[in-house]
Amino acid sequence: MSSKRLMVGIALAGILGSSLPATAAVNILRSFAGGAGDGEVPRGSLCISGPTVYGMTSMGGAFGQGTIFRMNTNGSGYSVLHSFGGAGDGQTPFRSLIISGTMVYGTTYNGGSASDPGAGGTVFRMNTDGTGYVILHNFDGALGGGTNPDGALCLAGSTLYGITTAGYNPEGMPNNMGTVFRVNTDGTGFSDLHAFPVTDSSTNATDGMNGHGTLALSGSTLYGATSGGGAFGLGTIFRINTDGSGFGLVHSFAGGAGDGALPNSPIVSGATIYGMTSLGGSGGGAGTIYRMNTDGTGYSVLYAFAWDGLITGGTFPYEGSVILSGGRLYGMTTQGGTLDRGTIFRMNTDGTSYGVLHSFAAGPADGSEPYDSLIPSDSTLYGMTTSGGSAFKGTIFSLVPGTVSVAGDLPGAVLGVLRAAPNPFRSAVSITGALSGQRSGLARVEVFDAAGRRVRSTRAPVVDGRVGIQWSGRDDAGMRLPAGTYLVRFRLGSASATTSVVLVP
């Protein structure tokens, strides 16, 4: 994701390693160590049963292909229950487990065939003590089926439902663009309820393409997302009955300033669907939070994550969905926040009172770049990050929601005089400033040429009231700019300051 941070030609002035104060205390319960004895890079969310949490990592373990683990909610008792990647086993689980009684169920994105290490994934089950691991289904694309399940399962009675993102046959040719499937908890009765068709176009007014995320079950109806297809080619929300009948699109995402694009997993509460999109929206395409009725009416964007202004409110929620707890929506973004390492947020279901509960700071004391969703238990939220922690290989954390910092609300911040040295400069110039009334945040930095054209734009974190960058005299494309005078402007909320620098041949 670093390519989205626009860091070409600019290095931050040695301050990224510092941690910043958060608006609510995150407790790091586990830092993944990786290697043969531990997992790393967890891309899913947790499931909780009583005092125990269960989850998966996409890498690490004895074969380097991911793990299943359990741990007490206080961080004690951590153990790896299964390492993926043995002969005929699944590989790289990208999402989450579900639990029913003393059994957990899940999917892997790859693996499942001893003769084909790149096979198309599995459905599996295992006892909660780590015994009785068995593969219920191998996705090999045979007979027109799907491959690469991209989401957690949902369970109704003794039937599991899920979604695949592709459908390749054993010869590597596409059968379809993903499927909705069901299978009994004992592995019998597997069938595809719907196959997203292969087309010559990215648009399809009546169907989606590339199933994405986890299905939501409401009564006898499943709701899900596709990352492509629909009337605009930017993804859909669909519904289908559990017997495979009644398939239809609920919403086709249009992107742009008025709508999201590339939707994540939806959730259903009564007659209302809530969800997030990874892209689109009026904040520079950094994603949205939306709601609509289950029949597709009443669609509205509740919040647009802002990329082109302050990003302290979070940006780009790449995989996760919102959750509904205590009448409020909670979620995470993969980027944004005071150090652009992701956020935990909360808002009302009508879109009001959006605020950040925590900005991830990375480093050994905090996580970084969460991908999936939070899980509530009593008054505590639990989640995982793909990076950060003592080994920089991901974390498990808990958080008790507290004070909220409203994005962009920076009362009383004053940015002092900017200092540049050396000036004039040939290879690089350091530009620094100090703020009063604001100890942390993320400043927008812009460089303009003598004609007033913006040639460079980036962001710099504020740590302990100080902010700074080092500029190499290059534009956003990394090209060396001609000699001359350039105006540098720092902005943080309503506070701003400018200075001029001279680039010499």
Stockholm file with secondary structure:
# STOCKHOLM 1.0

chainA/1-505         MSSKRLMVGIALAGILGSSLPATAAVNILRSFAGGAGDGEVPRGSLCISGPTVYGMTSMGGAFGQGTIFRMNTNGSGYSVLHSFGGAGDGQTPFRSLIISGTMVYGTTYNGGSASDPGAGGTVFRMNTDGTGYVILHNFDGALGGGTNPDGALCLAGSTLYGITTAGYNPEGMPNNMGTVFRVNTDGTGFSDLHAFPVTDSSTNATDGMNGHGTLALSGSTLYGATSGGGAFGLGTIFRINTDGSGFGLVHSFAGGAGDGALPNSPIVSGATIYGMTSLGGSGGGAGTIYRMNTDGTGYSVLYAFAWDGLITGGTFPYEGSVILSGGRLYGMTTQGGTLDRGTIFRMNTDGTSYGVLHSFAAGPADGSEPYDSLIPSDSTLYGMTTSGGSAFKGTIFSLVPGTVSVAGDLPGAVLGVLRAAPNPFRSAVSITGALSGQRSGLARVEVFDAAGRRVRSTRAPVVDGRVGIQWSGRDDAGMRLPAGTYLVRFRLGSASATTSVVLVP
#=GR chainA/1-505 SS CGGGGCCTTEEECSCTTSCCCCSSCEEEEEECCCSTTSEECCCSCCEEETTEEEEEESEESTTSBCEEEEEETTSCSCEEEEECCSTTCEECCCSCCEEETTEEEEEESEECCTTCTTCBCEEEEEETTSCCCEEEEECCCGGGCCEEECSCCEEETTEEEEEEEEEECTTSCEEESCEEEEEETTSCCCEEEEECCCCSSSCEEEEEEEEEEEEEEETTEEEEEEEEEETTSSCEEEEEETTSCCCEEEEECCCTTTSEEEECCCEEETTEEEEEEEEESTTTSBCEEEEEETTSCSCEEEEECCSSSCCTTCBCCCSCCCEEETTEEEEEESBCTTTTSCEEEEEETTSCSCEEEEECCCSTTSEECCCSCCEEETTEEEEEESEETTTTSCEEEEECCCCCBCTTCCTTCEECCCEEESSSBSSCEEEEEEEESCSEEEEEEEEECTTSCEEEEEEEEEETTEEEEEECSBCTTSCBCCSEEEEEEEEETTEEEEEEEEECC
#=GC SS_cons         CGGGGCCTTEEECSCTTSCCCCSSCEEEEEECCCSTTSEECCCSCCEEETTEEEEEESEESTTSBCEEEEEETTSCSCEEEEECCSTTCEECCCSCCEEETTEEEEEESEECCTTCTTCBCEEEEEETTSCCCEEEEECCCGGGCCEEECSCCEEETTEEEEEEEEEECTTSCEEESCEEEEEETTSCCCEEEEECCCCSSSCEEEEEEEEEEEEEEETTEEEEEEEEEETTSSCEEEEEETTSCCCEEEEECCCTTTSEEEECCCEEETTEEEEEEEEESTTTSBCEEEEEETTSCSCEEEEECCSSSCCTTCBCCCSCCCEEETTEEEEEESBCTTTTSCEEEEEETTSCSCEEEEECCCSTTSEECCCSCCEEETTEEEEEESEETTTTSCEEEEECCCCCBCTTCCTTCEECCCEEESSSBSSCEEEEEEEESCSEEEEEEEEECTTSCEEEEEEEEEETTEEEEEECSBCTTSCBCCSEEEEEEEEETTEEEEEEEEECC
//
